[in-house]
Amino acid sequence: MPIKLETLQSQIAKKGDSWTAGETPLSNLSASEQAEHLGLYVSKEEIAATEAAVKAVESMQATFSAESFSAPTAIDWRNNGGDYTTSIKDQKNCGSCVSFATLATIESRMNIECKNPNLDPDYSEAFLFYCGCGSCCGTGWNFAPALDFCKNTGVAKESAFPYTDSNQPCKSGVISDFKINSWASVLSVADRKNVIATKGPVIAGFEVFQDFYSYKQGVYKHVTGSSVGYHAVSVVGYDDTQKCWICKNSWNTTWGDGGWFKIGYGECSIDTGFAFYDVNLTCLDPKPDPAVQCQKYLPGLKNVLLAAQANPTLRRCLRYHVCRKPSIPPICPPQYMAIAKAVNKILQICPQYRKPFCNALG
């Protein structure tokens, strides 16, 4: 049964928490329908092993390690000299959250690595999920095989394999755009913050309870409702003052705070029972738009045309050697031949300019 909003709001107030609950497109679904919007497949044994590893690393750092890097008290890659995140997406009724969280992180990392918040890459969740996992909408996936797929097979563009929220065969003929170089799990809280602050967003998992579906804004802390399953998201920042992680979800902009949410440190095992996952990649320079590239040649071509209007010999040389207009071969000084050669080179790169250039010559 869905949690009654009045009951939830009363529980939040009773515990003195500050987050706001409200009606969302997911809050009134049944537990089974809500679970369809998750998709992180992980065993209790794996969570227990991660909890033990986290405790061991935290204890070791507290005992032996002096921090060589002091992370800032807050960072948010949505506003860190620019917005390096990409748009909120919607996994809908398919347990593909691992794919969405992984690519949300990789997209942001590409923006950061290329030092360009406007690069705005859009990678294919369908290619990663349906080619990497298979017919997994009903079962979900885990981080390691998804990241290994991104390393060994690669990441494709969304336009090559658009996402739909139902099982489908791996689309043939899709070419990966690039491969990540490596990935690693990050366990201690200090290391998690350091990676986010210095490199960018990371991938995370946590346990989802029914009250989470009613989240609207603020720092979420579980107050009531049963466990529904496990979910993967991209962590794009943190705030020590609010004691929270800042996360990007994959439930559309109609849920949460425009698709985003904040979750308290230690809540729902996000930083105790699950590692964060760091990726390493190389900036993929986008292929330049030929039309934009050719614009830089326009001033030079215009100057040549102006010179040809005042110089009949240059004009005849250009008409014959550039525009191939039949006439008696003119006698062209070396400097005019050099100009004709340079113009021909430009027009080979930008053939769309040849006809206008020759028309202007007459």
C-alpha positions as CSV (number, residue, x, y, z in Angstrom):
1,M,0.0,0.0,0.0
2,P,1.3,3.5,-0.8
3,I,2.1,5.7,2.2
4,K,-0.5,8.3,3.0
5,L,0.9,11.7,2.5
6,E,-0.5,13.0,5.8
7,T,1.2,10.1,7.7
8,L,4.5,10.7,6.0
9,Q,4.4,14.5,6.6
10,S,3.6,13.8,10.3
11,Q,6.5,11.3,10.6
12,I,8.9,13.8,9.1
13,A,7.8,16.5,11.5
14,K,8.0,14.1,14.4
15,K,11.6,13.2,13.7
16,G,12.5,16.9,13.1
17,D,13.7,16.3,9.6
18,S,13.7,19.1,7.0
19,W,12.8,17.4,3.8
20,T,9.5,18.0,2.0
21,A,7.2,15.2,0.9
22,G,4.4,15.5,-1.6
23,E,2.5,13.8,-4.4
24,T,4.7,12.7,-7.3
25,P,4.1,10.5,-10.3
26,L,5.5,7.6,-8.4
27,S,4.3,8.1,-4.9
28,N,0.9,6.4,-5.4
29,L,2.1,3.4,-7.3
30,S,2.0,0.0,-5.8
31,A,5.2,-1.4,-4.3
32,S,5.7,-3.7,-7.3
33,E,5.2,-0.8,-9.7
34,Q,7.6,1.4,-7.7
35,A,10.2,-1.4,-7.9
36,E,10.1,-1.3,-11.7
37,H,11.8,2.1,-11.5
38,L,14.8,0.7,-9.7
39,G,17.1,-2.0,-11.1
40,L,20.3,-2.3,-9.0
41,Y,20.8,-6.0,-8.5
42,V,22.9,-6.7,-5.5
43,S,22.9,-9.5,-2.9
44,K,22.8,-9.1,0.9
45,E,26.2,-10.8,1.0
46,E,27.7,-8.2,-1.3
47,I,26.3,-5.3,0.8
48,A,27.7,-7.0,3.9
49,A,31.1,-7.4,2.3
50,T,31.1,-3.7,1.2
51,E,30.1,-2.6,4.7
52,A,33.1,-4.5,6.1
53,A,35.4,-3.1,3.5
54,V,34.2,0.5,4.2
55,K,34.7,0.1,8.0
56,A,38.2,-1.3,7.4
57,V,39.2,1.5,5.2
58,E,37.7,4.2,7.4
59,S,39.5,2.7,10.4
60,M,42.8,2.4,8.6
61,Q,42.6,6.1,7.4
62,A,41.7,7.3,10.9
63,T,44.6,5.4,12.4
64,F,47.4,5.8,9.9
65,S,46.5,8.3,7.2
66,A,47.0,12.0,7.2
67,E,44.9,13.6,4.5
68,S,47.1,15.0,1.7
69,F,44.1,16.8,0.1
70,S,41.5,18.8,2.0
71,A,38.3,18.6,0.1
72,P,36.1,21.7,0.0
73,T,33.1,21.8,2.4
74,A,30.7,21.7,-0.6
75,I,30.7,21.2,-4.3
76,D,28.0,20.9,-6.9
77,W,28.9,20.2,-10.5
78,R,25.6,21.8,-11.6
79,N,27.2,25.1,-10.6
80,N,31.0,24.9,-10.5
81,G,32.2,27.5,-13.0
82,G,29.4,26.2,-15.2
83,D,26.9,23.4,-15.3
84,Y,28.9,20.2,-16.2
85,T,25.9,17.9,-15.8
86,T,23.6,16.8,-18.5
87,S,19.8,16.7,-18.6
88,I,17.6,14.5,-16.4
89,K,16.3,11.4,-18.2
90,D,13.6,8.8,-17.5
91,Q,14.2,5.1,-17.2
92,K,10.4,4.6,-16.9
93,N,9.1,1.1,-16.1
94,C,12.4,-0.8,-16.7
95,G,15.1,-1.7,-14.1
96,S,17.8,0.1,-16.1
97,C,19.0,2.5,-13.4
98,V,22.6,1.2,-13.5
99,S,22.9,2.2,-17.2
100,F,21.4,5.6,-16.5
101,A,23.6,6.3,-13.5
102,T,26.7,5.1,-15.3
103,L,26.2,7.2,-18.4
104,A,25.0,10.3,-16.4
105,T,28.4,10.2,-14.7
106,I,30.4,9.5,-17.9
107,E,28.6,12.4,-19.7
108,S,29.5,14.8,-16.9
109,R,33.1,13.5,-16.8
110,M,33.4,14.1,-20.5
111,N,32.3,17.7,-20.0
112,I,34.8,18.2,-17.2
113,E,37.7,16.4,-19.0
114,C,37.1,18.5,-22.1
115,K,36.8,21.6,-19.9
116,N,33.6,22.5,-21.8
117,P,30.3,22.6,-19.8
118,N,28.5,23.1,-23.2
119,L,29.7,19.9,-24.8
120,D,26.5,18.2,-23.7
121,P,27.2,14.6,-24.8
122,D,24.3,12.2,-25.0
123,Y,25.1,8.5,-24.7
124,S,22.9,5.5,-25.3
125,E,21.5,3.8,-22.2
126,A,19.9,1.3,-24.5
127,F,23.2,0.2,-26.0
128,L,24.8,-0.2,-22.6
129,F,21.8,-2.0,-21.0
130,Y,20.4,-4.1,-23.8
131,C,23.7,-5.0,-25.3
132,G,25.6,-5.3,-22.0
133,C,23.0,-7.0,-19.8
134,G,20.4,-8.3,-22.2
135,S,16.7,-8.7,-21.4
136,C,17.2,-7.3,-17.9
137,C,14.3,-4.9,-17.3
138,G,12.8,-7.2,-14.8
139,T,16.0,-8.2,-13.1
140,G,18.3,-5.2,-13.1
141,W,22.1,-5.1,-13.3
142,N,25.2,-4.4,-11.2
143,F,28.0,-1.8,-11.5
144,A,31.0,-3.9,-12.3
145,P,29.7,-5.5,-15.5
146,A,28.3,-2.2,-16.7
147,L,31.6,-0.4,-16.2
148,D,33.5,-3.3,-17.7
149,F,31.3,-3.0,-20.8
150,C,32.1,0.7,-21.0
151,K,35.8,-0.2,-20.8
152,N,35.9,-3.2,-23.1
153,T,33.1,-2.5,-25.7
154,G,32.5,1.2,-25.3
155,V,29.9,3.8,-25.1
156,A,27.6,4.7,-28.1
157,K,25.7,7.8,-28.9
158,E,22.0,8.0,-28.0
159,S,21.1,8.7,-31.6
160,A,22.6,5.3,-32.6
161,F,20.3,3.3,-30.3
162,P,17.5,5.4,-28.7
163,Y,16.1,4.1,-25.3
164,T,12.8,2.5,-24.8
165,D,11.6,1.1,-21.5
166,S,11.0,-2.5,-22.6
167,N,13.4,-5.4,-23.3
168,Q,14.7,-5.4,-26.8
169,P,17.5,-7.2,-28.6
170,C,20.9,-5.6,-29.0
171,K,20.8,-3.4,-32.1
172,S,23.2,-4.5,-34.7
173,G,25.6,-2.2,-36.5
174,V,25.9,0.3,-33.6
175,I,29.5,1.6,-33.3
176,S,30.8,2.7,-29.9
177,D,31.9,6.3,-29.7
178,F,34.7,5.7,-27.2
179,K,35.8,3.5,-24.3
180,I,36.5,4.6,-20.8
181,N,40.1,4.0,-19.7
182,S,39.5,2.4,-16.3
183,W,37.2,2.5,-13.3
184,A,37.6,2.0,-9.6
185,S,35.5,1.7,-6.4
186,V,35.9,4.4,-3.7
187,L,35.1,3.4,-0.1
188,S,36.0,6.0,2.5
189,V,34.0,9.2,2.9
190,A,37.1,11.3,2.6
191,D,38.1,9.6,-0.7
192,R,34.6,9.9,-2.1
193,K,34.6,13.7,-1.5
194,N,38.1,14.0,-2.9
195,V,37.2,12.3,-6.1
196,I,34.0,14.3,-6.5
197,A,35.8,17.6,-5.8
198,T,38.8,17.0,-8.1
199,K,37.4,14.8,-10.9
200,G,33.6,15.1,-10.9
201,P,30.5,13.0,-10.4
202,V,30.5,9.4,-9.4
203,I,28.1,6.4,-9.5
204,A,26.4,5.3,-6.4
205,G,23.8,2.8,-5.0
206,F,21.5,2.9,-2.1
207,E,18.4,1.1,-0.6
208,V,15.1,2.6,-1.5
209,F,12.2,2.8,0.9
210,Q,8.6,3.8,0.1
211,D,8.8,7.3,1.5
212,F,11.5,8.2,-1.0
213,Y,9.0,8.1,-3.9
214,S,7.3,11.1,-2.2
215,Y,10.4,13.2,-2.0
216,K,10.0,16.8,-3.3
217,Q,13.0,18.8,-1.9
218,G,15.4,19.1,1.0
219,V,17.7,16.6,2.5
220,Y,16.1,13.2,2.4
221,K,16.2,10.9,5.4
222,H,14.2,7.7,5.7
223,V,11.4,8.0,8.1
224,T,8.7,5.4,7.3
225,G,7.7,2.7,4.8
226,S,9.2,-0.7,3.8
227,S,12.2,-1.4,1.6
228,V,11.4,-1.7,-2.1
229,G,14.8,-2.5,-3.5
230,Y,18.1,-0.9,-4.6
231,H,18.7,1.9,-6.9
232,A,21.7,3.5,-8.8
233,V,22.2,7.2,-9.3
234,S,24.9,9.7,-10.1
235,V,26.3,11.8,-7.2
236,V,27.2,15.2,-8.6
237,G,28.2,16.9,-5.3
238,Y,28.0,17.1,-1.5
239,D,27.4,19.7,1.2
240,D,29.0,19.3,4.6
241,T,26.8,22.1,6.1
242,Q,23.7,20.2,5.1
243,K,25.5,16.8,5.6
244,C,24.3,15.4,2.3
245,W,25.1,14.0,-1.1
246,I,23.6,15.8,-4.1
247,C,22.3,13.3,-6.7
248,K,20.9,13.0,-10.2
249,N,18.1,10.6,-10.5
250,S,16.5,9.0,-13.7
251,W,12.8,9.4,-12.9
252,N,12.1,12.5,-15.1
253,T,12.0,16.1,-14.0
254,T,8.4,15.6,-12.6
255,W,9.8,13.7,-9.6
256,G,11.8,15.3,-6.8
257,D,13.5,18.6,-7.1
258,G,13.3,18.8,-10.9
259,G,14.7,15.3,-11.1
260,W,17.5,15.9,-8.5
261,F,17.6,15.1,-4.8
262,K,19.8,15.4,-1.7
263,I,20.3,12.5,0.7
264,G,21.8,12.6,4.2
265,Y,25.2,11.2,4.9
266,G,24.8,7.6,6.0
267,E,21.2,7.3,4.9
268,C,20.0,4.1,3.2
269,S,23.5,2.6,3.2
270,I,24.5,5.0,0.4
271,D,28.0,5.5,1.8
272,T,28.2,2.5,4.2
273,G,26.9,-0.5,2.2
274,F,27.8,0.7,-1.2
275,A,30.9,2.0,-2.8
276,F,31.1,5.0,-5.1
277,Y,32.5,4.3,-8.6
278,D,35.0,6.5,-10.2
279,V,35.7,6.5,-14.0
280,N,38.7,7.6,-16.0
281,L,38.3,8.7,-19.6
282,T,40.0,10.9,-22.2
283,C,38.4,14.0,-23.7
284,L,36.7,13.1,-26.9
285,D,37.0,16.2,-29.1
286,P,33.8,16.5,-31.1
287,K,34.2,16.7,-34.9
288,P,34.0,20.3,-35.9
289,D,31.0,21.5,-37.9
290,P,32.3,22.0,-41.5
291,A,30.0,25.0,-42.0
292,V,31.3,26.7,-38.8
293,Q,34.9,25.8,-39.8
294,C,34.6,27.3,-43.2
295,Q,33.3,30.6,-41.9
296,K,36.9,31.6,-40.9
297,Y,37.9,31.6,-44.6
298,L,35.2,34.1,-45.7
299,P,37.1,37.3,-44.9
300,G,40.1,36.1,-46.9
301,L,38.0,35.2,-49.9
302,K,36.2,38.6,-49.8
303,N,39.6,40.4,-49.8
304,V,40.7,38.4,-52.9
305,L,37.5,39.4,-54.6
306,L,38.0,43.1,-53.8
307,A,41.5,42.9,-55.1
308,A,40.3,41.2,-58.3
309,Q,37.8,44.0,-58.9
310,A,40.7,46.5,-59.0
311,N,43.1,44.2,-60.9
312,P,42.0,42.8,-64.3
313,T,45.0,40.6,-64.6
314,L,44.4,38.9,-61.2
315,R,40.7,38.6,-62.1
316,R,41.6,36.8,-65.4
317,C,44.0,34.5,-63.5
318,L,41.4,33.5,-61.0
319,R,38.7,33.0,-63.6
320,Y,41.0,30.6,-65.5
321,H,42.8,28.8,-62.7
322,V,40.0,28.7,-60.1
323,C,36.7,28.9,-61.9
324,R,37.9,27.0,-65.1
325,K,36.1,29.5,-67.3
326,P,37.4,29.0,-70.9
327,S,39.5,31.6,-72.3
328,I,43.0,32.1,-73.7
329,P,45.4,31.2,-70.9
330,P,46.5,34.4,-69.3
331,I,50.0,35.3,-68.3
332,C,50.0,35.1,-64.5
333,P,52.8,36.4,-62.3
334,P,54.0,34.0,-59.6
335,Q,52.3,36.0,-56.9
336,Y,48.9,35.7,-58.7
337,M,49.4,32.0,-59.1
338,A,50.1,31.7,-55.4
339,I,46.8,33.5,-54.7
340,A,44.9,31.2,-57.1
341,K,46.5,28.1,-55.5
342,A,45.5,29.4,-52.0
343,V,41.9,30.0,-53.1
344,N,41.7,26.6,-54.7
345,K,42.8,25.0,-51.5
346,I,40.1,26.8,-49.5
347,L,37.4,25.9,-52.1
348,Q,38.5,22.2,-51.9
349,I,37.9,22.3,-48.2
350,C,34.7,24.4,-48.5
351,P,33.2,23.5,-51.9
352,Q,30.0,25.3,-51.1
353,Y,31.9,28.6,-51.6
354,R,33.1,27.9,-55.2
355,K,30.0,28.8,-57.1
356,P,29.4,32.1,-55.2
357,F,33.1,33.0,-55.5
358,C,33.1,32.5,-59.3
359,N,29.8,34.2,-59.7
360,A,31.2,37.2,-57.9
361,L,34.2,37.2,-60.3
362,G,31.9,37.4,-63.3
